[in-house]
Amino acid sequence: MSTPSPDELRGADELLEEIRREFRAGLPDRLEKMRSALEELARGYDQRAAEGFYRAAHSLKGAAPSFGAHELVEPAATLAELGLRWYEGGAVAAGEVAAALQVLERLKAEMQRFVSRMEGGAAV
């Protein structure tokens, strides 16, 4: 196998930067999916909302470290654990949606710090 040329390396760097930009740009959508699912669950248990909430939180927990967003892992993991419990258990216990909303606000603040760190001040 041959050594990549400088042009090939630049192309790979550009591709990685594009993927990082897409991850950062997608953070508001992830946050909104989770918030929307919580609003639905606050009105009453809905399996699709619980599953969507779980999947959004779980995928963020898994993807964040790959992009250096380590500050997102803990709140996303907490939300994913709740979402999985709701999805598998078929119910949301009293007070859990309110607790999840608090964690979601913490996640939003961490997203803003991450974006600010990566892009010099842009907000989520």
WOCORHU-V224841 format. One record per residue. SS is DSSP state (a for helix, b for strand, c for the rest). PHI is phi in whole degrees, 0 to 359 (none if undefined). D_CENTER is the distance of its C-alpha to the mean C-alpha in whole Angstrom. Layout:
# WOCORHU-V224841
ss:SS phi:PHI d_center:D_CENTER
ss:SS phi:PHI d_center:D_CENTER
This chain:
# WOCORHU-V224841
ss:c phi:none d_center:38
ss:c phi:272 d_center:38
ss:c phi:286 d_center:36
ss:c phi:296 d_center:34
ss:c phi:284 d_center:35
ss:a phi:304 d_center:34
ss:a phi:294 d_center:33
ss:a phi:294 d_center:31
ss:a phi:295 d_center:29
ss:a phi:299 d_center:29
ss:a phi:297 d_center:27
ss:a phi:294 d_center:25
ss:a phi:298 d_center:24
ss:a phi:296 d_center:23
ss:a phi:296 d_center:21
ss:a phi:298 d_center:19
ss:a phi:294 d_center:19
ss:a phi:296 d_center:18
ss:a phi:296 d_center:15
ss:a phi:298 d_center:14
ss:a phi:298 d_center:14
ss:a phi:296 d_center:13
ss:a phi:298 d_center:9
ss:a phi:298 d_center:10
ss:a phi:294 d_center:11
ss:a phi:276 d_center:9
ss:a phi:300 d_center:6
ss:a phi:300 d_center:9
ss:a phi:294 d_center:9
ss:a phi:298 d_center:5
ss:a phi:298 d_center:7
ss:a phi:294 d_center:10
ss:a phi:300 d_center:9
ss:a phi:292 d_center:9
ss:a phi:297 d_center:11
ss:a phi:297 d_center:14
ss:a phi:296 d_center:14
ss:a phi:295 d_center:14
ss:a phi:299 d_center:17
ss:a phi:296 d_center:18
ss:a phi:292 d_center:19
ss:a phi:293 d_center:20
ss:a phi:277 d_center:23
ss:c phi:148 d_center:23
ss:c phi:298 d_center:22
ss:c phi:219 d_center:21
ss:a phi:299 d_center:20
ss:a phi:295 d_center:18
ss:a phi:294 d_center:16
ss:a phi:297 d_center:15
ss:a phi:294 d_center:14
ss:a phi:298 d_center:12
ss:a phi:297 d_center:10
ss:a phi:301 d_center:10
ss:a phi:297 d_center:9
ss:a phi:295 d_center:6
ss:a phi:291 d_center:5
ss:a phi:296 d_center:8
ss:a phi:293 d_center:7
ss:a phi:294 d_center:3
ss:a phi:304 d_center:6
ss:a phi:285 d_center:9
ss:a phi:278 d_center:8
ss:a phi:308 d_center:7
ss:a phi:298 d_center:11
ss:a phi:296 d_center:12
ss:a phi:249 d_center:12
ss:c phi:76 d_center:13
ss:c phi:264 d_center:10
ss:a phi:297 d_center:11
ss:a phi:292 d_center:11
ss:a phi:272 d_center:7
ss:a phi:295 d_center:8
ss:a phi:297 d_center:11
ss:a phi:295 d_center:9
ss:a phi:295 d_center:6
ss:a phi:295 d_center:9
ss:a phi:300 d_center:11
ss:a phi:293 d_center:10
ss:a phi:297 d_center:10
ss:a phi:298 d_center:13
ss:a phi:299 d_center:14
ss:a phi:301 d_center:13
ss:a phi:294 d_center:15
ss:a phi:299 d_center:18
ss:a phi:295 d_center:18
ss:a phi:295 d_center:18
ss:a phi:285 d_center:20
ss:a phi:274 d_center:22
ss:c phi:74 d_center:23
ss:c phi:200 d_center:23
ss:c phi:241 d_center:21
ss:c phi:287 d_center:23
ss:c phi:305 d_center:24
ss:c phi:86 d_center:22
ss:a phi:289 d_center:19
ss:a phi:294 d_center:17
ss:a phi:298 d_center:19
ss:a phi:296 d_center:17
ss:a phi:296 d_center:14
ss:a phi:297 d_center:14
ss:a phi:294 d_center:15
ss:a phi:294 d_center:12
ss:a phi:298 d_center:10
ss:a phi:295 d_center:12
ss:a phi:294 d_center:12
ss:a phi:298 d_center:8
ss:a phi:300 d_center:9
ss:a phi:298 d_center:12
ss:a phi:292 d_center:10
ss:a phi:298 d_center:9
ss:a phi:297 d_center:12
ss:a phi:297 d_center:14
ss:a phi:298 d_center:12
ss:a phi:298 d_center:13
ss:a phi:299 d_center:16
ss:a phi:296 d_center:17
ss:a phi:278 d_center:16
ss:a phi:237 d_center:18
ss:c phi:73 d_center:20
ss:c phi:120 d_center:19
ss:c phi:293 d_center:17
ss:c phi:259 d_center:15
ss:c phi:267 d_center:12
